[in-house]
Amino acid sequence: MFSSSHFLITAPGIYTTAGAGAGAIRTTNRFIIVRYNTPQNFLNRPLAASVSGNRSVNTDQPSVVLDSLRVLQWDKLCDSVASFAGTSLGRQTTKEQLWNLDKAYEDSVRLLEETKAAVEMNKYGAMMDFTGIDVAMVETGIIRARKGVAVTGSEAMALSGLLKFAEALQLNVKAAIKADSDWFMRFMPLSELVMELVICQSLIKFIEQLVDEDGSVKDSASSTLRNAREQVRYLERKLYQLMESMIRSGSDEIATMEIFNNDGRWCINSRADAPPTFEGLLLASGSGAGSLIEPLSAVPLNDELQQARQLVAKAEEEVLLRITKKMQMELNDIENLFNSMIQIDTINARARYSLSFEGAWPELYLPQDIDSIKAETSAEDKISSLSQLNQKKWNLYLPKAYHPLLLQQHRHNLERAMKDLRIANAEMRRKQQDGSAKGKKEKNLNISSLEMRVAKLKQELPIPFDIYIAQNTRVLVITGPNTGGKTICLKTVGLAAMMAKSGLYVLASEPARIPWFDFVLADIGDEQSLSQSLSTFSGHLKQISEIRSLSTSLSLVLLDEVGAGTNPIEGAALGMSLLESFADAGALLTIATTHHGELKALKYRNGAFENACMEFDDVNLKPTYRILWGVPGRSNAINIAERLGLPVEILDNARDLYGAASAEINEVIVDMERFKQDYHTKLHESQQYLRLSKKLHKSLLLTRKRVTEHSVKEKSRRMQEITKLGASARSIIHKKVREYRSLPTQKPKQIKADTDIPTSTSIHLHATIEEKASVVTETASTDIKSITENKRELPKIGDVVNIPSLNKKATVVKLDRSKEQVVVQAGNLKLKLNLADILT
């Protein structure tokens, strides 16, 4: 099996993997990968025994371990997961791998990484359905090729199908990585396994050239085969014609005769009582079945036909032997690809199961403290390790955890009910089409009852457990009524621990956190042994004794009804002593159920203990199957008896015998339960308000962002409008100025009249756009006014004028009124300018 441990980041874009065996360094365009392969061979393996029956694997495990697996029904869960594999070898391998719980922590982490990668591939759509692969046929073909024996056509086509399937899977992964290179790491370690598959394209083409899809060798595979088959067809036609002519010749017996093929020899089946008119060999005879007769004239042709068929078989074998030789050249790559595909199918089975039941990826950690850290670890690393461990509040955290088999049974019941409803509806539609009204009322009643059953099953989902066990808790004592869910809770925790250890998602909500346990040891149910002359109590003690001797500081121990089956006082004392021994020097975590009230008091004298109870509905007199944490269970027997109508004098006497102190304790427990319920109610409300506030805060941030964006856009739009209007105003003003300057020199009155035109135009323009371009318009009006005023008086020789373009003053030395030009002297510079270019 492909093996890799945690990825140790050594540098950006570089990672390494560690495992057993010799390693090799491979460089890709993005990564430097140190990889260690330990291939697992799935060929030549005996058929696995049924998981629900006796196994040949791990029979050397202690009996207490096997008994624990049995009472937790781990075999049924293995069967359920294996059913999601697409191939027979995949199902067999899945069962064996799950049943074998002798795994190190690193193995469990690797299995979870594989499952997570397969889950990601399924969600992306890169994973494929393995159902269509005939691995049994491929396996026999590989074995034949290894021995040098000709493969069959069906085996060759099965191999071709496997190679094409692997190619399609590889292309899917390549396409995902091409779209986004991050998928390579998200699909690890499967991405590396798939990318390294060696697919022999020439072998696929070679097989498809020689063999048809149905596994028969093509006529075009060889000229010898084609000639031999043509000879067979020719002889078969000739024999058929001969038989047909012989039947027609005996016209009186034609109705009782038919052509028949008996083990490849053509003959006539005669059902007539009288002997046939032709001579022949009697091959078989029976009452009612007729007589098989091979005509003498057909014997030579049948013999020749057998020889021709032998030639066909020989030619086909030669063609198939060519395929075998081609396979032998690529046998190592074929075997590696075959093993890899079985491995991927096994991993995909775990992923599909986890997705089907909406499991959560568990944070699997190895429990340790400062004393267990390796000596070679530096002091800084020790402090960091311990700090990370102490940051985790919970030792075991499984919110809304379901019992896998109960959830599976509910799904099975719902599917069966829905199937019955579909069948009933189809039957009703068929009867309506046939026009049959008989039994219509009964059918409608049946459909209504089935619909009610489906609706009820959809509503009555299994109730999940919220399992929160604090870090410092070593023993959890659960009390509660019979059939209240205590045993189911034990099994749920045990199965979740083994699922996480085996690389499966746990059926709980995220985030799920669970420690890695070396053993899950359980004493659940009636362990009475008649063969060993042990009572129920003795059977429990023997099982617990073996659990006590085998458990380690990394074990999970599950004890159901500890101290039961004997005198209550002695049983309670023995139960207290057993649980204290587990707390002091026993398992990492012990969960025990009990009816003994004395065991509830252990919490108040030993900090390693914690109490929990199964909630009971006093109004409806039935359990709710919910766990109340930190609350010891109380007795409900007298209250139940009162609600069921037992006489008052009996109840009063019972209360007196029970004692006032016990009654007060029960009242305290009732108050604690009420407080717990109120606490959880308020906690639930606060969580809802927190979610609502987060949602509102997110909505406010989004709204503020939108308002800001709108404000920026609106400001930009207004600026564009103002700029556009300003440009339009400047264009109009410049146009009017140019028009005015182009006018000839006129009399003052005319000049006055003319200058009023641009001024009035400017004023009119100012009134039109004063809201958005008032500043521009006012400036333009002022410029025009100053221009017109200055133009009313012509300069004289000797006058000092301003030259705006030079920002200088100059003296007029010459004036040409006809051309409206002047010559000015500015220092040593003499210029000839238009009158419009100067200001007086």
Secondary structure by P-SEA (a helix, b strand, c coil): cccccccccccccbbbbbbccbbbbbbcccccccccccccccccccccccccccccccccccaaaaaaaaaaaaaaaaaaaaaacccaaaaaaaaaaaacccccaaaaaaaaaaaaaaaaaaaacccccccccaaaaaaaaaaaaaacccccaaaaaaaaaaaaaaaaaaaaaaaaaaaccccccccaaaaaaaaaccccaaaaaaaaacccccccccccccaaaaaaaaaaaaaaaaaaaaaaaaaaaaccccccbbbbbcccbbbbbbccccccccccccccccccbbbbbbbccaaaaaaaaaaaaaaaaaaaaaaaaaaaaaaaaaaaaaaaaaaaaaaaaaaaaaaaaaaaacccccbbbbbbccccccccccaaaaaaaaaaaaaccccbbbccccaaaaaaaaaaaaaaaaaaaaaaaaaaaaaaaaccccaaaaaaaaaaaaaaaaaaaaaaccbbbbccccccccbbbbbbcccccaaaaaaaaaaaaaaaaacccccccccbbbcccccccccccccccccccccaaaaaaaaaaaaaacccccbbbbbccccccccaaaaaaaaaaaaaaaacccccbbbbbbccccccccccccccbbbbbbbbccccccccccccccbbbbbaaaaaaaaacccaaaaaaaaaaacaaaaaaaaaaaaaaaaaaaaaaaaaaaaaaaaaaaaaaaaaaaaaaaaaaaaaaaaaaaaaaaaaaaaaaaaaaaaaaaaaaacccccaaaaaaaaaaaaaaaaaaaaacccccaaaaaaaaaaaaaaaaaacccccccbbbbbccccbbbbbccccccccbbbbbcccbbbbbccccccc
